[in-house]
């Protein structure tokens, strides 16, 4: 990474200058080199992340305005410009691009990017696992979910998605086991607990309580989602009229 290289060269130059031009103890030169490296690296990191953050705000505007092609183009530009400056920028942008394609239901293109995405981006990794499930690749799906929950242990929806997909492929026992483990990691969650009881009693998991976060994974048929959204809107109107 260029940020590390620049910081290393600068810090080393500072330490070497002290060592060869002063009579100070060598340990002081080493400490100065380390301090210089740390300071320069932090400054560069802040500048890079600020630039990436500003660019991502523009990308979000494109997504909100339903301009996915423009969003993907900008994300590719961010990746190309900054991937050599900071660790995992390329993986983070791959995850974002994969999500854009997933939401467009272009699962083939989404898979290519999500597979190269950032493992700590749990939404993107969950989308990857869902595509693997749809491709009848249960072992890959399980491996992806296992890797993702290992890095994001406190997210209730992630554990619930894992269990939902396991139940969908017919492995209800493992789904129960995943929810039980997830509840311990999360520290308790009402929706997870109710879904666990539903699975144990032979019922189906109900995920609508997670709202739009759940809907983005598109695991329900569009017609069913529209009906539920319409019903919810009608319910809100009734409440307002009262």
C-alpha positions in Angstrom: 0.0 0.0 0.0 1.3 3.4 -1.0 0.2 4.9 2.4 2.4 2.4 4.3 5.3 2.9 1.9 5.3 6.7 2.1 5.0 6.6 5.9 7.8 4.0 6.1 10.2 6.0 3.9 9.4 9.3 5.7 9.7 7.7 9.2 13.0 6.0 8.3 14.4 9.2 6.8 13.7 11.0 10.1 15.3 8.3 12.2 18.3 8.1 9.9 18.8 11.9 10.0 18.8 11.9 13.8 21.2 8.9 13.9 23.8 10.2 11.5 23.6 13.9 12.4 23.4 13.8 16.2 25.0 12.0 19.1 21.7 11.0 20.5 21.2 7.4 21.6 20.2 5.1 18.7 17.0 4.2 20.6 15.8 7.8 20.3 16.4 7.6 16.5 14.3 4.4 16.4 11.5 5.9 18.4 11.5 9.0 16.2 11.3 6.8 13.1 8.4 4.9 14.6 6.6 8.1 15.6 7.1 9.6 12.2 5.8 6.5 10.5 2.7 6.5 12.7 2.0 10.2 12.2 2.4 10.2 8.5 0.3 7.0 8.1 -2.5 8.4 10.2 -2.6 11.7 8.2 -2.6 9.9 4.9 -5.3 7.5 6.1 -7.5 10.3 7.2 -7.2 12.1 3.8 -7.8 8.9 1.8 -10.9 7.9 3.9 -12.3 11.5 3.7 -11.9 11.4 -0.1 -13.6 8.0 -0.3 -16.4 9.1 2.0 -17.1 12.2 0.0 -17.2 10.1 -3.2 -19.5 7.5 -1.6 -22.0 10.3 -0.8 -22.2 11.0 -4.5 -22.7 7.3 -5.2 -25.6 7.2 -2.6 -27.3 10.0 -4.4 -27.1 8.0 -7.7 -28.5 5.0 -6.0 -31.4 6.9 -4.4 -32.1 8.5 -7.8 -32.3 5.1 -9.4 -29.1 5.6 -11.5 -27.4 2.2 -10.9 -25.1 2.5 -14.0 -23.8 5.8 -12.8 -23.3 4.4 -9.2 -21.3 1.4 -10.5 -19.2 3.7 -12.7 -18.3 5.9 -9.8 -17.6 2.9 -7.5 -15.2 1.5 -10.1 -13.6 4.9 -10.3 -13.1 4.9 -6.5 -11.6 1.4 -6.5 -9.2 2.3 -9.3 -8.1 5.5 -7.7 -7.7 4.5 -4.1 -7.1 0.7 -4.0 -3.3 1.1 -3.8 -3.6 3.7 -1.1 -5.4 1.8 1.6 -6.0 -1.8 2.6 -9.3 -3.4 1.5 -10.6 -0.4 -0.5 -10.9 -2.7 -3.5 -12.8 -5.3 -1.5 -15.2 -2.7 -0.1 -15.9 -1.3 -3.5 -16.5 -4.8 -4.9 -19.0 -5.4 -2.1 -20.8 -2.2 -2.9 -20.9 -2.9 -6.7 -22.2 -6.4 -6.0 -25.0 -5.0 -3.9 -26.1 -2.6 -6.6 -26.3 -5.5 -9.1 -28.0 -7.7 -6.5 -30.7 -5.1 -5.9 -31.2 -4.9 -9.7 -31.6 -8.7 -9.6 -28.6 -9.1 -11.9 -27.4 -12.0 -9.8 -24.7 -13.2 -12.2 -22.8 -9.9 -12.2 -23.6 -9.5 -8.5 -21.9 -12.8 -7.7 -18.7 -11.9 -9.6 -18.2 -8.8 -7.4 -19.6 -10.1 -4.1 -17.3 -13.1 -4.3 -14.4 -10.6 -4.2 -16.0 -8.4 -1.5 -15.1 -7.5 2.0 -15.9 -10.2 4.5 -16.7 -7.7 7.2 -19.4 -6.2 5.0 -22.1 -8.6 6.3 -24.9 -7.4 4.0 -22.9 -8.1 0.9 -21.7 -11.4 2.2 -25.2 -12.5 3.1 -26.3 -11.6 -0.5 -23.4 -13.8 -1.8 -24.6 -16.7 0.4 -28.2 -16.3 -0.9 -27.0 -16.4 -4.5 -25.1 -19.6 -3.6 -28.2 -21.0 -2.1 -30.2 -20.2 -5.3 -27.5 -21.9 -7.3 -27.9 -25.1 -5.3 -24.5 -24.7 -3.6 -25.3 -25.4 0.0 -21.7 -26.1 1.1 -20.6 -22.8 -0.3 -23.6 -21.0 1.3 -22.8 -22.4 4.7 -19.1 -21.6 4.4 -19.9 -18.0 3.4 -22.3 -17.6 6.3 -19.9 -19.2 8.8 -17.2 -16.8 7.7 -19.5 -13.8 7.9 -21.0 -14.5 11.4 -17.4 -15.1 12.6 -16.6 -11.5 11.7 -20.0 -9.9 12.6 -21.3 -11.7 15.7 -23.7 -9.1 17.0 -26.1 -8.6 14.1 -29.5 -10.4 14.7 -30.6 -10.2 11.1 -27.5 -11.9 9.8 -28.0 -14.9 12.1 -31.7 -15.0 11.2 -30.9 -14.9 7.5 -28.5 -17.8 8.0 -31.2 -19.8 9.7 -33.8 -18.9 7.2 -31.7 -20.1 4.3 -30.8 -23.3 6.1 -34.5 -23.9 6.7 -35.2 -23.1 3.0 -32.8 -25.9 1.9 -34.3 -28.3 4.3 -31.8 -28.4 7.1 -34.1 -27.3 9.9 -32.0 -28.9 12.7 -29.0 -26.8 11.7 -31.2 -23.7 11.4 -32.3 -24.2 15.0 -28.7 -24.7 16.1 -27.7 -21.5 14.3 -30.4 -19.4 16.0 -29.5 -20.8 19.4 -25.8 -19.9 18.8 -26.8 -16.5 17.4 -28.9 -15.7 20.5 -25.9 -16.4 22.7 -23.7 -14.1 20.6 -26.2 -11.3 20.2 -27.3 -11.4 23.8 -31.0 -11.9 23.2 -33.3 -10.7 20.5 -37.1 -10.9 20.4 -37.5 -11.7 16.7 -34.8 -14.4 16.9 -36.4 -16.0 19.9 -39.8 -16.1 18.3 -38.4 -17.5 15.1 -36.5 -20.1 17.1 -39.7 -21.2 18.8 -41.5 -21.3 15.4 -38.8 -23.6 13.9 -38.9 -25.9 16.9 -42.7 -26.2 16.7 -42.6 -26.9 12.9 -43.7 -23.4 11.8 -42.1 -20.9 9.5 -39.8 -18.0 10.3 -41.3 -14.6 10.1 -38.8 -12.0 8.9 -41.0 -9.0 8.2 -40.2 -7.5 11.6 -36.7 -6.5 10.2 -38.4 -4.2 7.7 -36.6 -2.8 4.7 -33.3 -4.5 5.8 -35.1 -7.8 5.2 -36.8 -6.8 2.0 -33.5 -5.9 0.3 -32.5 -9.5 0.3 -35.5 -10.3 -2.0 -36.2 -13.7 -0.4 -39.9 -13.2 -0.8 -41.8 -13.0 -4.1 -42.3 -9.5 -5.3 -46.1 -9.9 -5.3 -46.1 -11.0 -1.7 -43.8 -8.1 -0.7 -46.1 -5.6 -2.5 -49.2 -7.0 -0.8 -47.5 -6.7 2.6 -46.3 -3.2 1.9 -49.8 -2.1 0.7 -51.4 -3.7 3.8 -48.9 -1.9 6.1 -49.7 1.5 4.3 -53.4 0.9 4.6 -53.0 0.2 8.3 -51.0 3.4 8.8 -53.8 5.4 7.0 -56.4 3.9 9.3 -54.4 4.9 12.3 -54.1 8.5 11.0 -57.8 8.8 10.4 -58.5 7.9 14.0 
